Amino acid sequence: MEELIKKAGILVEALPYIQKFAGITIVIKYGGNAMISEELKNSVMQDVTLLKYIGLNPIIVHGGAPDITEALKVYNIESQFVGGLRVTDEETMKVAQMVLIGKTNKEIVSKLCQHGGNAVGLSGIDANLIQCEKQILTVDGKEVDLGYVGEVVNVNTKILQDLTKNGYIPVIAPIGVGENGESYNINADTVAAAVAKALRAEKLMFLTDTEGVRDENGDIIFEMNKDRAADLIEDGVINGGMLPKVKACIKAINAGVRSVHIIDGRIPHCLLLEIFTHTGIGTMITSL
């Protein structure tokens, strides 16, 4: 009986959040170990399916860098990175497109459907969902040509709104399309932020392999505003792989997204714990 009462207490704690967030759009960047561990895969897909059934509109944007790297090894293509972005020549682009759209995306859609979700797989090419242009990176004052690496210039929100309105969960592979129909590889964090910005989503959530953003003393920051985040970047406290995520967070907040969350995808049911509990489990960044 005590166990049953505890379970009832959990549901009661979640009730105000379920009421508050009914009907909102939430964009989830799915990556890291949550995409590798079978247990965590199922946990995330259960969370996303539950979110849809209780009235939220989840949209998934997924990465897939490890899968691309493994596929490139099979084809004896060497991986090169500049500024955290994969240099993508024509052959690498073909492999990235094949893996992200043909393998990773469909595996996620299949998992969601297994757990009762109505998922639809998309890439940025479908219905011109993610229109982009070639990205030029500046390193040490010099421009670096990354090949077929794109920068988002527009998101076709209508197809996403139509799908969510009709009960579907969109799952987006981060491949964009240029003005001449050419395909581009795009950083998945950037795509997630662009989609959240275009939809003016209530929440943008990054599933990572860390507990959250840490301060100067190495302690987890559970909540901060965008100004403090910018200061931590300026001071070099936020660096490495966390840097592009936090920059994407700030851009999304500036564009009208209410809150951005960086959470540990290695924790089972991390999405539910972050959204429907009083304390949450990661770092939340807000405008104020």
Phi, psi and omega per residue, in radians:
M1 nan -0.688 3.131
E2 -1.058 -0.699 3.108
E3 -1.110 -0.708 3.130
L4 -1.142 -0.692 3.123
I5 -1.137 -0.682 3.099
K6 -1.074 -0.735 3.118
K7 -1.107 -0.699 3.104
A8 -1.113 -0.675 3.116
G9 -1.091 -0.664 3.100
I10 -1.098 -0.741 3.135
L11 -1.141 -0.689 3.130
V12 -1.143 -0.694 3.106
E13 -1.087 -0.617 -3.104
A14 -1.358 -0.384 -3.012
L15 -0.947 -0.858 -3.135
P16 -1.037 -0.593 -3.133
Y17 -1.301 -0.631 3.081
I18 -1.095 -0.743 3.113
Q19 -1.149 -0.751 -3.077
K20 -1.159 -0.682 -2.994
F21 -1.741 0.082 3.123
A22 -1.009 2.221 3.086
G23 1.542 -0.098 -3.108
I24 -1.383 2.800 3.033
T25 -1.727 2.330 3.116
I26 -2.260 2.162 3.134
V27 -1.755 2.256 -3.062
I28 -2.055 2.053 3.006
K29 -1.507 1.981 -3.055
Y30 -1.778 2.073 -3.129
G31 -2.876 -2.968 3.105
G32 1.227 -2.701 -3.105
N33 -1.127 -0.370 3.099
A34 -1.109 -0.320 3.098
M35 -1.640 -0.141 -3.028
I36 -1.823 -0.839 -3.128
S37 -1.257 2.255 -3.131
E38 -1.103 -0.689 3.132
E39 -1.097 -0.773 -3.128
L40 -1.239 -0.604 3.062
K41 -0.978 -0.871 -3.121
N42 -1.118 -0.677 3.134
S43 -1.060 -0.842 -3.129
V44 -1.127 -0.754 -3.118
M45 -1.145 -0.614 3.055
Q46 -1.121 -0.756 3.122
D47 -1.040 -0.845 -3.088
V48 -1.106 -0.746 3.120
T49 -1.088 -0.751 3.117
L50 -1.099 -0.737 3.113
L51 -0.972 -0.746 -3.129
K52 -1.150 -0.737 -3.073
Y53 -1.216 -0.454 -3.132
I54 -1.680 0.169 2.932
G55 1.933 0.002 3.056
L56 -1.542 2.884 3.110
N57 -2.039 1.499 -3.141
P58 -1.375 2.462 3.034
I59 -2.251 2.241 -3.108
I60 -1.786 2.318 2.905
V61 -2.045 2.166 -3.040
H62 -1.966 2.680 2.991
G63 -1.620 -2.658 3.138
G64 2.804 0.416 -3.086
A65 -0.990 -0.772 3.126
P66 -1.055 -0.705 3.112
D67 -1.124 -0.694 3.120
I68 -1.130 -0.783 -3.132
T69 -1.035 -0.767 3.132
E70 -1.127 -0.714 3.140
A71 -1.164 -0.668 3.118
L72 -1.106 -0.621 3.099
K73 -1.096 -0.689 3.121
V74 -1.058 -0.659 -3.127
Y75 -1.608 0.164 3.128
N76 0.975 0.720 3.080
I77 -1.899 2.173 -3.085
E78 -1.387 2.390 3.106
S79 -1.507 2.332 3.083
Q80 -2.250 2.423 -3.131
F81 -2.214 2.452 3.043
V82 -2.325 2.133 -3.139
G83 1.047 0.559 3.122
G84 1.421 0.005 3.141
L85 -1.917 2.464 -3.126
R86 -1.348 2.189 3.020
V87 -1.175 2.175 -2.951
T88 -2.156 1.673 3.042
D89 -1.420 -3.064 -3.039
E90 -1.069 -0.759 -3.128
E91 -1.181 -0.721 3.104
T92 -1.103 -0.659 3.132
M93 -1.097 -0.720 3.123
K94 -1.064 -0.750 -3.133
V95 -1.193 -0.772 3.137
A96 -1.040 -0.749 3.139
Q97 -1.147 -0.747 3.133
M98 -1.067 -0.792 -3.081
V99 -1.254 -0.887 -3.048
L100 -1.150 -0.775 -3.089
I101 -1.480 -0.777 -3.022
G102 -1.447 -0.460 -3.081
K103 -1.979 -1.180 -3.003
T104 -1.059 -0.842 -3.101
N105 -1.039 -0.793 -3.075
K106 -1.242 -0.525 3.074
E107 -1.136 -0.713 3.132
I108 -1.166 -0.781 3.116
V109 -1.026 -0.778 3.141
S110 -1.066 -0.762 3.135
K111 -1.068 -0.782 3.132
L112 -1.072 -0.755 -3.141
C113 -1.127 -0.627 3.102
Q114 -1.066 -0.567 -3.104
H115 -1.643 0.198 3.036
G116 1.684 0.077 3.104
G117 -1.507 2.626 3.043
N118 -1.719 1.582 -3.041
A119 -1.778 2.563 3.094
V120 -2.269 2.192 3.138
G121 -1.499 2.366 3.141
L122 -2.402 2.753 2.869
S123 -2.145 3.026 3.120
G124 -1.153 -0.231 3.130
I125 -1.324 -0.599 -3.087
D126 -1.122 2.157 3.115
A127 0.952 0.527 -3.081
N128 0.895 0.733 -3.066
L129 -1.028 -0.839 -3.139
I130 -2.124 1.771 3.108
Q131 -1.583 2.367 -3.055
C132 -2.513 3.029 3.040
E133 -2.290 2.859 -3.114
K134 -1.072 2.320 3.133
Q135 -1.635 2.278 3.047
I136 -1.919 2.112 -3.111
L137 -1.688 2.388 3.084
T138 -1.818 2.099 -3.139
V139 -2.170 2.118 -3.120
D140 0.939 0.681 3.083
G141 1.420 0.028 -3.136
K142 -2.040 2.452 3.106
E143 -1.342 2.361 -3.135
V144 -2.057 2.214 3.112
D145 -1.479 1.994 -3.111
L146 -1.595 0.027 -3.106
G147 1.422 -2.329 -3.087
Y148 -1.510 1.045 3.038
V149 -1.955 2.204 -3.007
G150 -1.881 2.806 3.058
E151 -2.135 2.250 -3.041
V152 -1.196 2.289 3.065
V153 -2.020 -0.356 3.129
N154 -2.821 2.558 3.080
V155 -2.141 2.226 3.098
N156 -1.410 1.669 -3.039
T157 -1.308 -0.371 -3.029
K158 -1.046 -0.778 -3.106
I159 -1.126 -0.625 3.116
L160 -1.219 -0.720 3.118
Q161 -1.147 -0.700 3.112
D162 -1.099 -0.760 -3.112
L163 -1.156 -0.843 -3.107
T164 -1.143 -0.656 3.129
K165 -1.078 -0.563 -3.096
N166 -1.692 0.315 2.976
G167 1.584 0.170 -3.098
Y168 -1.723 2.723 3.057
I169 -1.892 1.875 3.114
P170 -1.262 2.400 3.076
V171 -2.151 2.028 -2.944
I172 -1.923 2.211 2.996
A173 -1.536 2.389 -3.020
P174 -1.408 1.007 3.018
I175 -2.003 2.171 -3.121
G176 -1.880 3.053 -3.117
V177 -2.196 2.382 3.116
G178 -1.530 3.069 -3.058
E179 -1.167 -0.354 3.107
N180 -1.798 0.252 3.088
G181 1.512 0.046 -3.133
E182 -1.343 2.594 -3.124
S183 -1.584 2.549 3.107
Y184 -2.298 2.474 2.997
N185 -1.454 2.321 -3.110
I186 -2.250 2.465 3.057
N187 -0.989 2.239 -3.047
A188 -1.145 -0.575 3.072
D189 -1.064 -0.731 -3.141
T190 -1.129 -0.728 3.126
V191 -1.120 -0.776 -3.139
A192 -1.036 -0.774 3.130
A193 -1.127 -0.707 -3.132
A194 -1.146 -0.707 3.112
V195 -1.148 -0.783 3.118
A196 -1.078 -0.715 3.120
K197 -1.096 -0.826 -3.080
A198 -1.134 -0.626 -3.124
L199 -1.540 -0.115 -3.032
R200 0.893 0.909 -3.083
A201 -1.125 2.652 3.074
E202 -1.219 -0.704 -3.091
K203 -2.395 2.529 2.978
L204 -2.178 2.190 -3.037
M205 -2.171 2.223 3.098
F206 -1.830 2.072 3.029
L207 -1.540 2.101 -3.046
T208 -2.226 -3.097 3.076
D209 -1.804 0.411 3.098
T210 -2.255 2.845 -3.106
E211 -1.330 -0.280 -3.115
G212 2.604 -2.925 3.119
V213 -1.465 2.386 -3.129
R214 -1.867 2.626 3.132
D215 -1.564 -2.931 -3.093
E216 -1.058 -0.457 -3.114
N217 -1.675 0.043 3.138
G218 1.492 0.153 3.138
D219 -1.569 2.571 3.123
I220 -1.186 2.338 3.045
I221 -1.674 1.981 -3.080
F222 -1.428 -0.475 3.095
E223 -2.693 2.369 3.062
M224 -2.707 2.827 3.090
N225 -1.637 2.994 -3.044
K226 -1.135 -0.508 -3.128
D227 -1.179 -0.733 3.108
R228 -1.159 -0.667 3.106
A229 -1.052 -0.747 3.120
A230 -1.112 -0.675 3.117
D231 -1.128 -0.703 3.140
L232 -1.163 -0.560 3.051
I233 -1.199 -0.817 -3.130
E234 -1.033 -0.645 -3.118
D235 -1.460 -0.058 3.124
G236 1.405 0.138 3.124
V237 -1.231 -0.733 3.041
I238 -1.595 2.069 -3.092
N239 -2.621 -3.036 3.090
G240 1.050 -2.479 -3.091
G241 -1.166 -0.358 3.128
M242 -1.324 -0.417 -3.054
L243 -1.032 -0.931 -3.141
P244 -1.108 -0.531 3.121
K245 -1.159 -0.827 -3.102
V246 -1.197 -0.646 3.065
K247 -1.059 -0.727 3.107
A248 -1.128 -0.638 3.101
C249 -1.062 -0.825 -3.101
I250 -1.106 -0.750 3.114
K251 -1.062 -0.730 -3.132
A252 -1.142 -0.739 3.108
I253 -1.081 -0.773 3.132
N254 -1.094 -0.442 -3.107
A255 -1.573 -0.015 3.058
G256 2.000 -0.053 3.055
V257 -1.186 2.301 -2.992
R258 -1.213 -0.742 -3.139
S259 -2.655 2.576 3.119
V260 -2.153 2.401 -3.037
H261 -2.174 2.296 3.028
I262 -1.957 1.933 -3.001
I263 -2.238 2.846 -3.081
D264 -1.469 1.850 -3.131
G265 -1.254 -0.089 3.110
R266 -1.430 -0.160 3.128
I267 -1.586 2.175 3.125
P268 -0.994 2.381 3.124
H269 1.021 0.679 -3.103
C270 -1.052 -0.610 -3.119
L271 -1.143 -0.793 -3.141
L272 -1.139 -0.703 -3.132
L273 -1.122 -0.634 -3.128
E274 -1.318 -0.693 -3.025
I275 -1.470 -0.668 -2.937
F276 -1.944 0.285 3.030
T277 -2.130 2.776 -3.052
H278 -1.153 -0.674 -3.025
T279 -1.616 -0.526 -3.041
G280 1.249 -3.091 -3.068
I281 -2.309 -0.072 -3.073
G282 -2.366 -2.674 3.136
T283 -1.760 2.224 3.071
M284 -1.913 2.251 3.118
I285 -1.970 2.285 -3.113
T286 -2.228 3.087 -3.103
S287 -1.365 -0.618 -3.050
L288 -1.892 nan nan
